[in-house]
Amino acid sequence: MTSGRRSDRDTTERGSGRNETEEERADRRWQDLIQEIRVAQTGVQILLGFLLTVVFTPHFQGLDQRDKTIYIVTVVLGSLATGALIGPVAFHRIVAGRRIKPQAVAWAARLTFIGIVLLLATLTSALLLILRVATDDSYVPWLVSGVLAWYLLCWFALPLWVRFRHTSGE
């Protein structure tokens, strides 16, 4: 158990330029993570809510089996993404007060990353389904691939490039 007091070791080990204890850092990282989750959760919950209603429309009954399969995969992916993005909140609630916040933040960050990857798969699958139903099937794979490449660039490639270019691997 730590007293919350800063020591020379606390500030020199991190080398981050912040004068914070391990507990303060965990609190800050938790707040950052919760803000990130709020953005992703909103998107995935709206998408999942829409997807859950589609099956009850008359147009759904006319879809071929391939499109119904894509729909089912999309709904399952959206459900998994929702679970992963809500998981950190449940995780925090269960471990709160146990003095393991740094570990809880690390696990919550992992769940959030998994949720983002599942959200990527959900959006790609939903786009595939919508474009297959709405357009000529011959160019749908190209459109979906282009959008997927954009997601990968914005969500992973650019942040990783900036991280490696401007940090020492922290």
Beta strands, then each sheet from edge to edge (+ up, - down):
end
